Structures are given as C-alpha cells and as structure tokens.
Amino acid sequence: MDSFFFNTGPHSINKIVKKLIFSEKKNFSNQKIKNISNLKDAKKGDISFLESLKYLEDLKITKASYCIIQKKFLSYLPSNIVPIISTNPLLDFIIVSKIFYPDSDTDNFKFTKSKKYKKFQKNNCLIDSSVKIGKNFSIGLNSVIKKNVDIGNNVIIGSNCVISNSIIEDNVIINDGSIIGKIGYGFKYINKKLMFIPHIGHVRVKKSSYIGSNCTIDRGSFSNTVIGKNTMIDNQVHIAHNVKIGDFCFIAGQVGIAGSSIIGNHCMIGGQAGISGHIKIGDNVNIGGGTGVLKNVLNNKNVIGYPATDIKNFLRKENL
C-alpha cells in the first residue's frame, strides 16, 4: 500500500524471514520484497498476512507475492502466492513492518516551518514545509499542521487542531480542538516487550464532510482510515485506525468506533453508541443512542440496546 512514511525497501525475502520469530525458517529464492501491505491493497512484489478467515475474500483477490499464514489456512491460499508458515502471522507481520517503516510507530516528527504559508503564523499556527494547501483555505488560532498533509480547496480548520498524515479533500470543515492523523491505539507483546503496532496508513476525509470539535481520528495501521463524502460528525467522536465510513452518514456526539470496522452509506449513529472492531455495518442503518454494536448489521436495519438488537424486538421486550 502507499504510505507517507519512508520505505527502506526493497529487502531480500530471506533477510526478512531470518528476523521473524514465529515463522518456519527456510530459504526462498532470493527475491526482493518491495513493500508490505494488507491483502486487499497488495501489489506484486509485496508481502502480506492472513490473521483470520474474516479476510478470506481479500485473500482470494490479493496480488501479494508472499503471505504470512498459519498452517491450518494453507488450503485457502491461491497457488500463485508463496506461503510463509507462522504460528502468529500478525506479530511476524509487525516485525516486517518495522523493517520497512521504522518511523511509523511514533508521532515524534521533525518539523520545518513552511515559508510558503508564513502568513498563517499571525494566528500562531504552525505549518510544516511538506504540507500542500489548495485555494480559499482558512484556519483558526493555535493550530498545527504537521508533516504528510495534503489539503484541498475551500477547507476550513478551526482553532487548536493538530493534523498529520492526512488527505483533506475539498470543502471540508474541521472544528476546534480536533486531532486527525495521530498513531492509533495498538500494542502487542513480542519477546516480552510491549511494542506499538506500526501505523503506515493515513486519514482521508472526503469532499464536503464536517468534523466537529474535539474529535480524534486515528491514521490507519495497515490500511487507511476513511471518512466518506458529505458525512457529518458531531463533537467528541473517536474513530480508530483503519475504520471506513461511507458517504452521507450522520454520527452524533461521543460515539466510539473501534479499529477496522466498516460503516456503509447513509447511516445514522446516535450519541454515545459504541461499535466494536472488525465488524461491518451495512447501508441505510440506524443505530440508536447508547447502543453497543458487537456484530455485523445488515443493510436497512434499525438497531438499539446492548447488545444491539432490532428495534422492534427491543420495544417488544421493554413492553413486557
């Protein structure tokens, strides 16, 4: 996948395998690996991994050259992909990620003030020299735009915002105090050491979307975090790494969406609802305030309660 972070590759597949902890040690043909990627976005010459059969459909279409995979899942692997047998593919893939992107597990970026956008310093705003900004840009007081940010036309950013590792498309409004593009909340123990999961992805906020005050949107780990066009997000919402939100969605205050969940188009999510990680919400779904969504929700459903249930079942139970 494409990343704002510096890729140290290509690296020899045999060099990579020697550094893995949970994989079988064997010699492969001396192929150079260009990049790491999730299965869906992988290209020829990439290395990827399969952690769960939830991603079986992605495995069927992947173009990766190598896949770190458990032995029990080998029968699902397409014949054109070389397997690397591992007892813990995710942890081994984290090790590979740190080889290719050693700077992606931290937010300690060097900062160089932009001379091109020096005029915004009068508002006590700092903008990195790498940032690209379109026409009719407006920014409040005390905001910081760090490295790896592309901003489209007619974008408004409020005061006290911090933005990094993001693509902000045209006509987007980001209100005061929001933080976009920071590293996500991901840790793993490897060899008795607590390690950050590398976050090589970015945040993409599509056209004409609105982000309220004091929201936090984490950048992706092994894919990108995406906010669809014309999606309206209220204050104090947290959107974790790799989340994909569709177009024309409305998300009320204090909602939390855990990592790698997918929200369809035209969805409405009530205040203080919580959505677990790695689940899929269909199109035209309404989720009531305070709802706890623990499993997939099909298209056109209205759910409420904890755990989330069809609203008709919920009301029937409450009336007993």
N, C-alpha and C positions, 0 to 999 in steps of 0.2 A: 504494500500500500504506500501511497505518497505521504510524506511527512515533512513538517517544517524542520525537524531535528536533523543534525548531520549524520549521514550514514557512513560508517567506517569501512563498509564492504567494497568489493566482494571479498568473501572469505572461503577458504577451502572447506568442503564438507567434512573431510577427515579431521581438520583442525577443530571444527565445531564439535563433532561427536566426542572427541577426546576430553572436552571440557564439561560435557554433560554428566550428571550424577546418577540419574535413574534409567538411563538408556543402555541397551546392549552395546558393547564395544566391538566394532567390526570395521574393516576397511572397505571403503566405497571407491568407485572410480574417482579420480582426482578432479571432480567438478567444482567450479567456483559458484558459490551461492551469492546472488546479487542483493537479496533483501529478505526481510521477514514480512509476514502478512497473515491476516485472518484468512480462512478458507475462501470466503466469497470474493475477496478483492485480490487474491493472489495471482501473480503472473508467472510465466515460465521462468525458471531460474530462482524462484522464491522457495523458502521453507515455511511450512505452516504446522498446525497441530490440530488434533481432534481430542477434545476432552469428554464430550458427551454425545449421545445419539440425537440430542436436540438439534445438532448441527449436521445431521445426515444429509439433508438436501443440499447444503453448501458443499459437503464432501463430494457429492455426485457431479458438481459442475466446476469444481476448483481446477485451476490451471497450475497449481503449485507443482514443483518438481520433486520435493521431499515433504513428507508428513510425519511428524512425531505422533505415535499412536500406540494404544495398548494392544497387546496380542489378541485379545478377545474380539477386537473390532476389525481385524485384518480382512475378513471376508467382505467388508463393505468398501474397501479401498479400491479405487479404479486401478486397472492394471498398468497404466502409464505413470503412476506415481510411486516413487521409491519409499518404502516404509523405514522409519527409524523406531524400533520397538522400545517402548518405555513403560515403566510401571507408574509414572506420574508425568504425563505429557505437558501439563500446564507448567509445572515447576521447571522442567527442562526447557520449555519454550521461553520462560522468563530469563533463564541463563543465556539463551541465544539472543534474546532482545538486548540484553546488556552488552553483548559483544558488538552488535551492530549500532546501537544507540546508547552509548554510555552516559549521555547527558539528559536522558528522557525521564529519569526517576527523581528529578529535583526541579524546584522552581527558582533556583538561585542563578538567574540570568545576569550576564553583564549588560550594562545599559549605556548607550551612547545617545546623547541628546540630538534630536533632529534639528538641523539648521533650516531645512525647508519649512518646517511648521513652527518656527520660533515664535510666531505671533501669538500662539496659544499659551505661551509662558506667562502672559499678563494675567491669566486666570489661575496661575500657579499649577498649570497642567504640564506634565512631562510626557513627551512622545519620543519613542526610540527612532533612530535613524533608519531602521529597516521597515518602518511602517509605511503603507501606501494608503492614501486617503483620496476619495473622489470629490466631486463638486458639492457645494452647499452643505458643508459639514459644520456642525455646531456642537460645542462641548461646554459643560459647566465648570465649576471650580474644583481644584484639587484632585483631578482625575489623572490616572497614569495609563498610558497605552504602551505596553512593553513589546518585546520582540515578537515577530511572527504574526503580524496582524495585517489583514487587507480589509479596507473599509470602502463600501460603495458610495453611491451618490445619495444626497438628501438624508444622511444619517444624523440622528440627534443622540448624544450621550450626555447624561446628567452629571451631577457633582459626585465626587468621592467614589468613582468607579475605578476598577482595575481590570484591564482587558489584556489578554495574551493568547497566543496560539489560536487565533480565531479568524474566520472569514465572515464579515458582516455585510450582507447584501444591501441593495438599495432600499431606501425608505424605512429603515428600521429605527425604532426608538428604544433606548435603554435608559431606564430611570436611575435615580440617585442610589448610590451605595451598592450597586450590583458588581459581582466578581465573576468574570467569564474567562474560561480557558485555563484555570488552575489545574494542578495534578489531582486526580481522583483519589478516592479512599480505597486503596488496595494494598494489602500486605500479605506476605507469605513467609513461613519459616522454611529456610533452606540451610541444611547443615547447622541447625541450632542457632541460626542467625535470622533475625527479623529483617526482611527486605521489602522495599517498595516495589510494587509491580510497575515496570516502565510504562509510561503513557506517551506513546509516539504519535497519537492522533491529535485532532484539533476539534474546535467547535465551529459548526456552520449554522449561522442564523439566516434563514432565507428571507426573501423580499417581504416588506410591509408587515413584519412581525413586531410585536410590542413585548418588552420585558420590564416588569415592574421594579419597584425599589427593593433593595436588599435581597436580591435573588443570587443564587450560586449555581453556575452551570459548569460542570467539570469537563475537561477535554477527554477525548477517548483514549483508551489504552491500546488495543489492537484493532480498533476501527474508530470512526469519528462519531462525535455527538452531534445530532442534527435537530434543529428546530424548523418545522415546516413554514411555508409562506402563509401570511395572514393569520398566524397563531398568536393568541393573546394570553400572556402570562401575568398573573397578579403578583402582589408583593410577597416576599419571604417564601419563595418556592425554591426547592432544591432539586436539581436534575443531575443525576450521577453520570459517570463515564459510560460511553457507548450507547446512551439512550437515543432512540429515534422517535421524534414526534412528528405526526403528519401535518397536513395543511388544514387551516380553518378550525383549529382546536381552541378551546377556552379552558384555562386552568386557574382555579381560584386560589386564594392565599393559603400558605402553609402546607401545600401539597408536597409530598416527597416521592420521587420516582427513583427506584434503585437501579443499579447498573445493568446495562444490556437489555432493558425492556424496550418493546416497540409499541408505540401508540399509533393507531390508524388516523384516518382523516375525519374531520367533522365530529370530534369527540368533545364531551364536556365533563370536567372533573371538578367536583365540589370541594370546598375548603377542608383542609386537614385530612384529606384522603391519603392513604399510603399504598404504593404499588410495589410489590416485591420484584426482585431482579430476575432477568432471563425469562420473562413471560411476554405474551403477545395480546394486545388489546385490539380488537377489530375496528372497522369503520362505524361511524354513527353510534358510538357507545356513550351512554350517560352513566356516570359514576357519582353516587350521592356523597354528600359531605360526611367526613369521618369514616368512610368505607375502607376496609382493609382487603385489597385485591391480592390473593395468594396464588391464583392460577389463571390460565388463559380465559379471555372473554371473547365470545363470538360477535360477529357483526350485528348491529341493530339491537343490542341488549341494553336494558336498564337495570343496574345493579346497585345494591346498598347493603350496609351492615358489615359485621365482622364474624366470620369471613364473608366476603361478598356473595350475595345471592340475588336471584331475580327479584325485582321489587314487588311483584305480585305475591311471591312466596313469603317475602318479608312482612308485607302488610297482613297477609292471612294469618301468619304466626302471631303477630302483635295483637290481632283482634280476638285471639282465643282466650 
